[in-house]
Amino acid sequence: MVTRIVGLIACQLLVLAADPHTQSVEEWRKKYEEGLQAPYTGWLSVAGLYWLKPGENAAGTAEGNYVVLPRGAGRVGTFLFDGKTVRFRNLSGAVTQMRTDTSGTPDVLEIDGMRLVAIERNGKFGIRLRDAQSSMRLAYKGSSWYPISAKYKVKAKFIPHPYKRTINFTDMTGNTQKMVSPGLVTFSLNGQTLRLEPVEDEGQLFFVFKDRTANKGTYAAGRMLYAPLPKNGVVEIDFNVAKNPPCVFTPYATCPLPPKQNILPIAVEAGEKMPAGH
């Protein structure tokens, strides 16, 4: 009898392992976690954000610097900001312009193994610091996930807006981010007909949403999810790849918060869970 039970369990595990959807989600999650830990591109390496004031913004480890670095020389130079452009003047007096992240090809300043990039958010300019030795990156032990479930992969009807609509997202810094929405999606889940409004990002649909697992099993402020663009009026949404916003992993991210139309009245027990300690 015991042998039979063990055999049945083994068969079930083989079926689960062979399931293409399960394999696809597991591969996605692995790449996602690897991306979080990437030394200079993952969110776990973001170790500082300094909004620039007009004029000179000194940088270094010494007390009194505006851009405070975690290690290195007491003074490494000065960021110059005229309200529209950012430049860096080193200790020898040489000045170089820093294109922001909105240019698509931002300039990267490397100092003592740290990388600094100018960012722009709704007219505000800042310096974002990435550090491969970030305590957050070194302490990361992997993400927690709900079990993969086929029921959370849904086909949604895409309803285009008559014109592309701008959605105002409040972000974690209190600022407003404007993004363009191409339409709405409607779908059925847990016996209810639901609706979400995505925006376009990187050639995909991007959902910022919240559900009734928030502050219980998942991050209190909500989660994020990418889905392919609609095909023949249908969007495939897989909540198994829902992920935490970057602000879960670093206090120096500018994450958009879910708009009220994207707060679901059900618990979506799929995707990434709230990390331990949050």
C-alpha positions as semicolon CSV with decimal commas, in nm:
position;residue;x (nm);y (nm);z (nm)
1;M;0,000;0,000;0,000
2;V;0,278;0,240;0,097
3;T;0,465;0,157;-0,223
4;R;0,154;0,232;-0,428
5;I;0,103;0,569;-0,260
6;V;0,466;0,663;-0,315
7;G;0,434;0,562;-0,678
8;L;0,123;0,776;-0,726
9;I;0,294;1,075;-0,571
10;A;0,596;1,025;-0,795
11;C;0,369;1,011;-1,102
12;Q;0,193;1,330;-0,998
13;L;0,527;1,506;-0,953
14;L;0,639;1,393;-1,298
15;V;0,317;1,525;-1,453
16;L;0,364;1,857;-1,270
17;A;0,727;1,882;-1,380
18;A;0,627;1,813;-1,741
19;D;0,354;2,077;-1,747
20;P;0,467;2,347;-1,996
21;H;0,291;2,628;-1,807
22;T;0,458;2,533;-1,478
23;Q;0,797;2,509;-1,645
24;S;0,749;2,846;-1,814
25;V;0,658;3,020;-1,488
26;E;0,945;2,855;-1,300
27;E;1,190;2,970;-1,569
28;W;1,048;3,322;-1,555
29;R;1,080;3,335;-1,176
30;K;1,441;3,215;-1,192
31;K;1,535;3,486;-1,443
32;Y;1,345;3,745;-1,241
33;E;1,537;3,666;-0,922
34;E;1,865;3,665;-1,112
35;G;1,774;4,007;-1,249
36;L;1,703;4,145;-0,904
37;Q;2,051;4,040;-0,794
38;A;2,240;4,168;-1,100
39;P;2,533;4,376;-0,965
40;Y;2,458;4,706;-1,140
41;T;2,120;4,665;-1,307
42;G;1,911;4,485;-1,045
43;W;1,696;4,678;-0,799
44;L;1,880;4,525;-0,504
45;S;2,189;4,724;-0,603
46;V;2,010;5,061;-0,578
47;A;2,162;5,209;-0,262
48;G;2,086;5,580;-0,284
49;L;1,872;5,851;-0,448
50;Y;1,952;6,219;-0,413
51;W;1,720;6,483;-0,560
52;L;1,940;6,767;-0,681
53;K;1,908;7,128;-0,571
54;P;1,996;7,411;-0,811
55;G;2,366;7,491;-0,814
56;E;2,638;7,275;-0,661
57;N;2,577;6,937;-0,499
58;A;2,898;6,805;-0,343
59;A;2,956;6,430;-0,345
60;G;3,169;6,204;-0,124
61;T;3,173;6,027;0,211
62;A;3,252;6,326;0,433
63;E;2,988;6,492;0,648
64;G;2,833;6,790;0,472
65;N;2,822;6,637;0,123
66;Y;2,484;6,651;-0,049
67;V;2,535;6,322;-0,233
68;V;2,662;6,094;0,043
69;L;2,851;5,787;-0,075
70;P;2,884;5,470;0,138
71;R;3,262;5,444;0,089
72;G;3,560;5,610;-0,077
73;A;3,711;5,957;-0,057
74;G;3,568;6,234;0,156
75;R;3,508;6,442;-0,157
76;V;3,502;6,303;-0,512
77;G;3,355;6,598;-0,697
78;T;3,040;6,803;-0,743
79;F;2,717;6,760;-0,937
80;L;2,615;7,084;-1,108
81;F;2,245;7,139;-1,175
82;D;2,098;7,438;-1,360
83;G;1,735;7,325;-1,352
84;K;1,751;7,148;-1,687
85;T;2,084;6,967;-1,716
86;V;2,316;6,775;-1,486
87;R;2,694;6,791;-1,504
88;F;2,973;6,650;-1,290
89;R;3,289;6,838;-1,199
90;N;3,574;6,622;-1,067
91;L;3,845;6,733;-0,826
92;S;4,075;6,839;-1,110
93;G;3,806;7,076;-1,240
94;A;3,706;6,881;-1,552
95;V;3,330;6,901;-1,621
96;T;3,127;6,638;-1,805
97;Q;2,755;6,642;-1,888
98;M;2,536;6,358;-1,762
99;R;2,247;6,255;-1,983
100;T;1,953;6,135;-1,773
101;D;1,778;5,798;-1,786
102;T;1,497;5,953;-1,990
103;S;1,743;5,999;-2,279
104;G;1,755;5,624;-2,332
105;T;2,136;5,633;-2,313
106;P;2,218;5,775;-1,969
107;D;2,577;5,853;-1,880
108;V;2,721;5,637;-1,603
109;L;2,971;5,777;-1,356
110;E;3,177;5,504;-1,185
111;I;3,348;5,580;-0,854
112;D;3,512;5,320;-0,627
113;G;3,305;5,037;-0,775
114;M;2,979;5,235;-0,744
115;R;2,779;5,365;-1,041
116;L;2,586;5,690;-1,043
117;V;2,324;5,788;-1,301
118;A;2,116;6,106;-1,338
119;I;1,740;6,042;-1,341
120;E;1,446;6,266;-1,427
121;R;1,093;6,234;-1,288
122;N;0,831;6,493;-1,384
123;G;1,076;6,780;-1,391
124;K;1,272;6,665;-1,085
125;F;1,632;6,559;-1,135
126;G;1,829;6,329;-0,910
127;I;2,130;6,102;-0,881
128;R;2,068;5,731;-0,839
129;L;2,344;5,526;-0,679
130;R;2,399;5,158;-0,759
131;D;2,636;4,951;-0,549
132;A;2,717;4,581;-0,596
133;Q;2,805;4,575;-0,224
134;S;2,462;4,703;-0,120
135;S;2,349;4,544;0,208
136;M;2,010;4,472;0,047
137;R;2,172;4,280;-0,237
138;L;2,403;4,084;-0,009
139;A;2,118;3,993;0,228
140;Y;1,877;3,872;-0,044
141;K;1,798;3,500;-0,012
142;G;1,539;3,469;-0,285
143;S;1,172;3,561;-0,322
144;S;0,865;3,386;-0,179
145;W;0,594;3,271;-0,420
146;Y;0,245;3,130;-0,419
147;P;0,218;2,782;-0,575
148;I;0,176;2,795;-0,952
149;S;-0,189;2,755;-1,048
150;A;-0,336;2,734;-1,397
151;K;-0,657;2,906;-1,281
152;Y;-0,465;3,232;-1,244
153;K;-0,372;3,234;-1,611
154;V;-0,674;3,401;-1,769
155;K;-0,784;3,521;-2,109
156;A;-0,915;3,874;-2,091
157;K;-1,121;4,071;-2,340
158;F;-0,945;4,389;-2,451
159;I;-1,163;4,699;-2,484
160;P;-0,966;4,980;-2,651
161;H;-1,020;5,338;-2,549
162;P;-1,158;5,563;-2,828
163;Y;-0,830;5,750;-2,781
164;K;-0,520;5,675;-2,576
165;R;-0,593;5,792;-2,223
166;T;-0,339;5,931;-1,976
167;I;-0,347;5,787;-1,625
168;N;-0,195;5,979;-1,336
169;F;-0,014;5,746;-1,094
170;T;0,086;5,872;-0,753
171;D;0,425;5,724;-0,669
172;M;0,601;5,634;-0,345
173;T;0,772;5,974;-0,333
174;G;0,441;6,162;-0,350
175;N;0,498;6,274;-0,708
176;T;0,273;6,199;-1,005
177;Q;0,375;5,979;-1,297
178;K;0,180;6,007;-1,621
179;M;0,139;5,694;-1,837
180;V;-0,069;5,620;-2,144
181;S;-0,343;5,355;-2,131
182;P;-0,459;5,195;-2,458
183;G;-0,776;5,044;-2,309
184;L;-0,933;4,815;-2,050
185;V;-0,932;4,439;-1,999
186;T;-1,220;4,236;-1,853
187;F;-1,196;3,876;-1,732
188;S;-1,352;3,624;-1,496
189;L;-1,174;3,498;-1,187
190;N;-1,299;3,336;-0,866
191;G;-1,656;3,363;-0,990
192;Q;-1,642;3,736;-1,053
193;T;-1,615;3,952;-1,362
194;L;-1,323;4,188;-1,308
195;R;-1,166;4,482;-1,485
196;L;-0,817;4,632;-1,496
197;E;-0,669;4,927;-1,684
198;P;-0,312;4,872;-1,806
199;V;-0,063;5,116;-1,957
200;E;0,186;5,058;-2,236
201;D;0,548;4,998;-2,136
202;E;0,836;4,842;-2,327
203;G;0,606;4,704;-2,596
204;Q;0,382;4,526;-2,345
205;L;0,080;4,590;-2,128
206;F;0,181;4,690;-1,776
207;F;-0,057;4,644;-1,484
208;V;-0,016;4,811;-1,146
209;F;-0,278;4,644;-0,926
210;K;-0,379;4,559;-0,571
211;D;-0,599;4,280;-0,435
212;R;-0,722;4,146;-0,103
213;T;-0,398;3,964;-0,026
214;A;-0,232;4,307;0,021
215;N;-0,074;4,345;0,364
216;K;-0,167;3,982;0,439
217;G;0,019;3,762;0,195
218;T;0,148;4,027;-0,045
219;Y;0,302;4,373;-0,033
220;A;0,066;4,631;0,114
221;A;0,100;4,884;-0,167
222;G;0,025;4,638;-0,446
223;R;0,205;4,449;-0,718
224;M;0,297;4,471;-1,087
225;L;0,243;4,250;-1,388
226;Y;0,338;4,249;-1,756
227;A;0,131;4,085;-2,030
228;P;0,164;4,066;-2,410
229;L;-0,018;4,320;-2,622
230;P;-0,370;4,212;-2,726
231;K;-0,407;3,968;-3,013
232;N;-0,743;3,947;-3,189
233;G;-0,897;4,139;-2,901
234;V;-0,767;3,900;-2,633
235;V;-0,500;3,952;-2,367
236;E;-0,342;3,659;-2,184
237;I;-0,279;3,757;-1,821
238;D;-0,082;3,525;-1,595
239;F;-0,098;3,632;-1,231
240;N;0,159;3,360;-1,153
241;V;0,422;3,609;-1,273
242;A;0,287;3,903;-1,072
243;K;0,582;4,063;-0,895
244;N;0,659;4,307;-0,618
245;P;0,735;4,668;-0,710
246;P;1,101;4,774;-0,683
247;C;1,030;4,974;-0,366
248;V;1,001;4,640;-0,182
249;F;1,373;4,585;-0,242
250;T;1,508;4,935;-0,204
251;P;1,378;5,257;-0,042
252;Y;1,529;5,451;-0,333
253;A;1,280;5,352;-0,605
254;T;0,995;5,566;-0,740
255;C;0,720;5,306;-0,770
256;P;0,375;5,398;-0,905
257;L;0,082;5,307;-0,680
258;P;-0,228;5,130;-0,817
259;P;-0,504;5,364;-0,936
260;K;-0,843;5,303;-0,776
261;Q;-0,976;5,125;-1,087
262;N;-0,704;4,861;-1,043
263;I;-0,793;4,761;-0,687
264;L;-0,952;4,416;-0,717
265;P;-1,225;4,300;-0,475
266;I;-1,083;3,946;-0,457
267;A;-0,773;3,775;-0,321
268;V;-0,529;3,683;-0,599
269;E;-0,323;3,410;-0,438
270;A;-0,067;3,392;-0,717
271;G;0,270;3,542;-0,792
272;E;0,522;3,696;-0,555
273;K;0,451;3,717;-0,184
274;M;0,548;3,979;0,070
275;P;0,913;3,937;0,178
276;A;0,991;3,841;0,535
277;G;1,029;4,144;0,758
278;H;0,784;4,366;0,569
